[in-house]
Amino acid sequence: MLKFKEITIEDKEIIDSYFKKMGYQNSEACFTTMFIWKDVVNIRFTIEDGFLLLTGQYKNHPPYAYFPTGEGDLKGVIEKLMEYFNHNGKKLVIKPLLDSTKKMVEELFPGKFSYREIRYSSDYIYLAEDLINLK
């Protein structure tokens, strides 16, 4: 069974090493973001079968897992996440999913998951000029 632990500053090097390998460009793929939000979102992590696994839960919302970061048997590690969540009486929710990671999940588990966009969780890019002028 997976065992998750709280993120500490001492974990920066190992967590960063996984994020750098994968090259994701979303705000969650950053140790600093994880560390800042770790208490608010109850972020926990473990290393399993060559993957960085992260879980979180914001207030009374359902717990979720971040998409596994690493190399190896992706299907096997997602199955371990499903088992972990199932053992805790929860359904596995994976977020955020990029188009590329969603495609991987669909190919590995056809018809197993449903997908929906959560707009309030999206990353946004603003033009500096628009922010200055409050556009």
C-alpha positions in Angstrom: 0.0 0.0 0.0 1.3 3.5 -0.8 2.5 5.6 2.1 2.4 9.4 1.6 4.3 11.9 3.6 4.2 15.7 4.2 6.4 17.8 1.9 9.4 19.4 3.7 12.0 21.8 2.4 14.4 18.8 2.5 12.4 17.2 -0.3 13.0 20.0 -2.8 15.8 18.4 -4.6 14.1 15.0 -5.2 10.7 16.6 -6.2 12.4 19.1 -8.5 14.4 16.3 -10.2 11.1 14.7 -11.2 9.5 17.9 -12.4 12.6 18.8 -14.5 12.7 15.5 -16.2 9.1 15.7 -17.4 9.2 19.4 -18.5 5.5 20.2 -17.6 4.7 23.8 -17.8 1.8 24.2 -15.4 1.9 25.9 -12.0 1.5 22.6 -10.1 4.8 21.2 -11.5 6.9 23.4 -9.3 8.2 22.6 -5.8 7.8 26.2 -4.6 4.1 26.1 -5.5 3.7 22.7 -3.8 5.5 23.9 -0.7 3.5 27.1 -0.4 0.2 25.3 -0.7 1.1 22.1 1.2 -0.9 23.0 4.3 -3.9 24.6 2.6 -4.3 21.7 0.1 -2.9 19.0 2.4 -0.3 18.0 -0.3 1.5 14.7 0.4 4.0 12.7 -1.7 5.7 9.4 -2.2 8.2 7.9 -4.7 6.9 4.6 -6.1 8.3 2.6 -9.0 10.2 5.5 -10.5 7.3 8.0 -10.2 6.7 11.0 -8.0 3.1 10.6 -6.7 1.3 13.6 -5.1 -2.0 13.8 -3.4 -4.0 16.8 -2.2 -7.3 17.7 -0.6 -8.7 21.2 -0.3 -11.1 21.7 2.7 -14.2 19.5 2.2 -13.5 18.8 -1.5 -12.8 15.2 -2.5 -9.1 14.2 -2.3 -7.2 13.9 -5.6 -3.9 12.7 -7.1 -1.7 14.7 -9.4 -0.8 13.0 -12.6 2.2 10.7 -11.8 5.6 12.2 -12.8 8.3 9.9 -13.8 9.3 7.0 -16.0 8.3 3.4 -15.9 5.0 1.4 -15.7 2.5 4.3 -15.8 -0.5 1.9 -15.9 0.8 0.0 -12.9 1.4 3.1 -10.8 -2.1 4.5 -11.7 -3.5 1.2 -10.6 -1.7 1.6 -7.3 -3.3 5.0 -6.9 -6.7 3.5 -7.6 -6.1 0.9 -5.0 -4.9 3.5 -2.5 -8.0 5.7 -3.0 -10.3 2.7 -3.0 -8.8 1.4 0.2 -9.6 4.8 1.7 -13.2 4.7 0.4 -12.7 7.3 -2.3 -12.7 7.4 -6.1 -9.5 8.3 -7.8 -9.5 11.8 -9.2 -6.5 12.9 -11.1 -5.9 16.6 -11.7 -4.7 18.6 -13.4 -4.6 16.8 -16.7 -2.9 18.3 -19.7 -4.1 17.3 -23.1 -1.0 15.0 -23.4 -1.5 13.3 -20.0 -5.3 12.9 -20.6 -4.5 11.1 -23.8 -2.1 8.7 -21.9 -4.9 7.9 -19.4 -7.4 7.3 -22.1 -5.1 5.0 -23.9 -4.2 3.0 -20.8 -7.7 2.9 -19.3 -10.2 3.2 -22.2 -13.7 4.1 -20.9 -12.5 3.9 -17.2 -12.5 7.6 -16.4 -14.7 10.5 -17.1 -13.2 14.0 -17.8 -14.4 17.5 -17.1 -12.8 20.9 -17.1 -12.6 22.8 -13.8 -12.2 26.4 -14.9 -11.4 27.8 -11.5 -8.4 25.5 -11.3 -7.0 26.6 -14.7 -3.7 28.4 -15.1 -4.0 31.9 -16.7 -1.5 34.0 -18.6 -2.0 37.7 -18.5 -0.5 40.4 -20.6 1.4 42.9 -18.3 -0.3 45.8 -20.1 -3.7 44.4 -19.4 -2.9 44.0 -15.7 -1.5 47.5 -15.5 -4.7 48.9 -17.1 -7.0 46.5 -15.3 -8.4 45.2 -18.6 
